[in-house]
Amino acid sequence: QVQLVESGGGWVQPGGSLRLSCAASGADFSIFAMAWYRQGPGKQRELVATTSGDSADYGDSVKGRFTISRDNAKNMVYLQMTSLNPEDTAVFSCNARLWRFAKLYAYWGQGAQVTVSS
């Protein structure tokens, strides 16, 4: 059974940092593209960061502040967040996706709340 479990969320003051972790199990996630999405209050879900192979890409609102990384040996994906501001308050979700034989396999974690406030 494929599972993604996020951890590391919480409350942080503006300007602070947090690191989210996503533990993946049930598959060889080294072949998956991994991503972090977020959904703030009253907002649509948006892509925060994605990584596939050696490449990474970021949403415009987090470029230069957030860094996505992965440890394939441990089936872990991380999101290091710095210079956080209240607009970053959201539920952050880990996503894994793989196209194989013209079929998309996509999995989601349950989400981790990040609250940025003073």
N, C-alpha and C positions, 0 to 999 in steps of 0.2 A: 504494500500500500504506500503510495507516494504521499509524503507529508513535507510541508514547509512550516517551520516554527520560528517566528520572530521573537527577539528579545532585545532589551537595552533601551526601550522607550522610557519616557518619564517627563518630569518637569525640569526646565532649565531657564535661567534668566537670559534676557537678550544679550547677545554677544558671546554666549556660552557655546559649548560643544557637547555632542553626544555621538556615540557610536552604536548603530543598530547592527544586530547579527541575525542571520537567517540560517537555520540548521535544516538541511535537506536530507531526506532519507527515502529509501524505497526505489532508487534508480541511480544510474551513473550520471550525475549531474554535470560532469565535466564536458559532456557533449551538448548540454542545454545552454541556450542564451538565458542569462539571469538579469532580473531588473528589479528596481524599486519603484513603486508608485505611491502616490499619496492622495488623500482626499480630505481637504479642509472643510470646516463647517460651512454649509451652504454653497460649496464649490463642487465642480465636477472632478472626477479622478484625473490626475495628470501623471505623466511619466516623469520621474525624477532622474533616474540614471539606469543605464543598461550596459551590460558587458557580454561580449561573445568572443571567445578566443582571447587574443591579446588586445582587443579594442574595447573602448569605452566611450559612451556618449552621455550627454547630460542635458536636462532641460535648461532653458535660458535663465530661469530664475535662480538656479543653484550653481551655475558654472562658476568655478573658482572658489566655491565654498564647500562643496560636497565632493567626496571621492568614493567611488565604488571599487571594491576589490573582492577577490575570491580566493579560496584555498581549496582546490579541487581534491586534494588528498583527504581533506576533512569534510568535504561536501558542505562548505560554509561560504556564505556571501556576506559582505559587510558594507555598511554605508557610514563613512565618517563624515559627520556634519559639523561645520564650524561657522562662526559668525552668525549664529541663529538669530532670527528676529521673529516677532509675533506672527508674521505672515507665513511662517513655516509650520505653525500649529496645524496638525493633521494626524490622521491615522495613516501610518506608513505600512505598506504591504509588500511582501516579497513575491516575485513572480518567476516561474520557470517555464520556458517554452522550447519546443523542438518540433521542427517539421520533419516528418519521416514518411516516405511513401505517400506523398501528397496529403498527409493528414497532420493537423496541428494538435500537438499534445501541450496543454497549458495547465499549470497548477498555481494555486494561490495559498498564501499563508493566511492566518486569521487576523493579522494586523497588529500593529503596536502604536499606542497613542504617544505622540510627542506634543508637549505643551510648552510654548515659549511665552513667558510673561514675567513681569516684575512684581 
